Amino acid sequence: MKRTTIKELHQKIGEEVMIKGWVESYRRLGAKMAFIILRERTGQTQIICHNPSETLSKQTVIEVVGTVKEEKQSKYNGIEVAASYNNIKVISKAPEELPVGTSNKTETTFTTELNYNALTLRSERRSNIFKIEAEVINAFREFMRYNEFTEIHSTKLVKEGLEGGGEMFEVNYFGEKSYLSQSPQFYKQMMVGVYERVFEVGKVYRAEGSNSNRHLSEYIGLDMEMGFINSVEEIMEMEENMLKYVFGVLASKLRREIEYFGVNIPHIGNIPRITYTEAIEMIEQKYGNVEGEGFNNEMEIQISEIIKEKCGEEFVFITKYPLSKRPFYTMPSEEEGCSESFELIYKGMEITTGGQRIHNYEQLVESLKTNGFNPKEYEKYLMSFKYGMPPHGGCGIGTERIVKQLLNLNTVEQASLVPRTKSRFV
Amino acid sequence: MKRTTIKELHQKIGEEVMIKGWVESYRRLGAKMAFIILRERTGQTQIICHNPSETLSKQTVIEVVGTVKEEKQSKYNGIEVAASYNNIKVISKAPEELPVGTSNKTETTFTTELNYNALTLRSERRSNIFKIEAEVINAFREFMRYNEFTEIHSTKLVKEGLEGGGEMFEVNYFGEKSYLSQSPQFYKQMMVGVYERVFEVGKVYRAEGSNSNRHLSEYIGLDMEMGFINSVEEIMEMEENMLKYVFGVLASKLRREIEYFGVNIPHIGNIPRITYTEAIEMIEQKYGNVEGEGFNNEMEIQISEIIKEKCGEEFVFITKYPLSKRPFYTMPSEEEGCSESFELIYKGMEITTGGQRIHNYEQLVESLKTNGFNPKEYEKYLMSFKYGMPPHGGCGIGTERIVKQLLNLNTVEQASLVPRTKSRFV
């Protein structure tokens, strides 16, 4: 008998079928009946089981032959499968007691969840997170491809110092020092010279401090870079349209999974674009004086609150970021000390850094020097610019941050399948 | 004036347009005319330029305002753009002499190509390779998603010994030893317990020897794993259908790019499945005695030739691989010494290893012991099996190998944007 998947059951009312999956729950109803909730890749269904002889423990893998019935009371698509206990075959038996609950009512610390990752990922809550993440990533790619971006897969093993050192993980490469890449920036720019518009979905490594609420040592970067722009505004427009598309896809495909977290999928209108200077003024007006340059975490939360109050938007672009806070390849603005770069803040957390880049060879060499680098060491990178580069720019997005913010998770770690932080390597 | 892309030109015959791109070639025709071939993301077109005052060097980035004309002689979609030299604006000037040709006639060694990567990737030949690779990867994902596989993104930073040591790159993780992952195998299996069917596209790291014809230190792995299989045959069937889909997509979208390499897109019929023992017999019959166990490179070429002669197929599955040559999680066959695992060989090169895995907890613990490992150290991995795992299996595919074999490239390095091998780190 061929297996029927749960989502196909409604086409087989009255028929005998064979279904397979994991026991999600088992409930005895008197001596002669039991209810089993079965889980597999296409969903869950209810099995009404006659003459049960023994309890089936949760997570046990079974094969069931039964008859599909309409049952208005059933939460599972108005369907249940009636089976005699004899027709249930145990494929893989789980122990009677699980070390940690996979039901969603159980209060479990995240550390415990990770200690039992293989088991707790099977919970509705955690499996939803990564289903949503997969869809965010796929929708990003779809949008990029539709807009004639070519996907690239650049190396994650780089030589020292390419981006001015910083917090990188060292790799022993056949006895030589190399590092895990902090960003595909240089390769994206190189490939703008080839395909004009490129994107990459890939791992990004940052040996940063231990603020595991927002930092991961390894995260999934969504990167894009586009040539022949007239200004940085086009990058923000592209990102805004991308986010509209991504959230649109989520709304149409995963509404149930997202609503599980008690959140709404944001409707993105026109994302406000305010300059860094304007943002600082707004924050100072409401929260008092700000010291130093650049946004800290608190300010990200503050500006989000202000914008939310003002126009109801959960996203805000902060433009004209101070040039001194930006890497050497950033295009300076006409306004002294400003740059053509931006951040996108979503519900109080930066999820994107982007901007226009310097495309003129001489200007880029100058900027390297001003920033204290030796252009000789950047020869390979500079080659793209020596041989014809159009005005261009792009941005890098942290996937786990989008997911964390969308679902109101406590930490960005919770949006990583096997999170790596300074304090955690499980 | 808004930019028109080259692929939109045919809709604008007789109109004035603004186009932008790189000078692919510049050819003077007498004193009053010049032909420019312009390249951008959607293609190439020909510009006929009146009253040129100076030569535009190759790779220079320009903006041109001109009139779209039908020109039957033009190789570029029967179209050309007529422009006065005054209406050509240089955006980014390339030097008169390029250090290496990007035209396809130039004979350049691969080392030289890599030394000038930013420039040589702009050649039709090299840019085609990575356009094709992007499409292979995307088609793989499309097929997987269509078949209800969920995409995962597992960590590439792992602890020592997880897969029994081997040739791994060591990473300094905040002062602690860790390694770059050799395979997402353990995470794929863990996620079978969650989503039943999963796939991953991600970097795989192998600190292997220097046979750069077939080994990369970093390659793009296409991995899949599926639960509730009846036998390993279903894995091969899934892969066969996936390949049919991928090559079908290539044929419909990138025929021109592939034909550039003078190759045909293979029509995949039913890929022959022969056992390891049968394969050895066939090889011995034709080429004489074989020593040792397992296939070497030469034998992969030999069996491909035999199969090609016999039934015209460029692919062949070698099944029932010797168990001793396979990792501890491999499902043993009923036949003594054999395993339910396979390789897929494409034109003389292995592009896939796959198979059914052990899903029974006790059997897996036994197998760990038999293979000399301590089950205690595999507790996290074993957890999936302790708490209910269905029969399952999967495979891992080397993207660069598929592309190399399809396009008859000399080495697998040529299918990597920034190749990493033992002898090469540029």
Interface residues (C-beta under 8 A of the other chain):
Chain A: R3 T5 K20 G21 W22 V23 E40 R41 T42 Q59 T60 V61 I91 S92 K93 A94 P95 L98 Y116 N117 A118 L119 L121 R122 S127 F130 K131 E133 A134 I137 N138 R141 R145 E148 T150 E151 I152 H153 S154 T155 K156 L157 K159 F169 E170 V171 N172 Y173 F174 E176 S178 L180 Y187 M190 M191 G193 V194 Y195 E196 R197 G202 K203 A207 S217 E218 I220 G227 F228 H359 N360 Y361 K380 M383 S384 F385 K386 Y387 G388 M389 P390 P391 S416 L417 V418 R420 K422 F425 V426
Chain B: R3 T5 K20 G21 W22 V23 E40 R41 T42 Q59 T60 V61 I91 S92 K93 A94 P95 L98 Y116 N117 A118 L119 L121 R122 S127 F130 K131 E133 A134 I137 N138 R141 R145 E148 T150 E151 I152 H153 S154 T155 K156 L157 K159 F169 E170 V171 N172 Y173 F174 E176 S178 L180 Y187 M190 M191 G193 V194 Y195 E196 R197 G202 K203 A207 S217 E218 I220 G227 F228 H359 N360 Y361 K380 M383 S384 F385 K386 Y387 G388 M389 P390 P391 S416 L417 V418 R420 K422 F425 V426
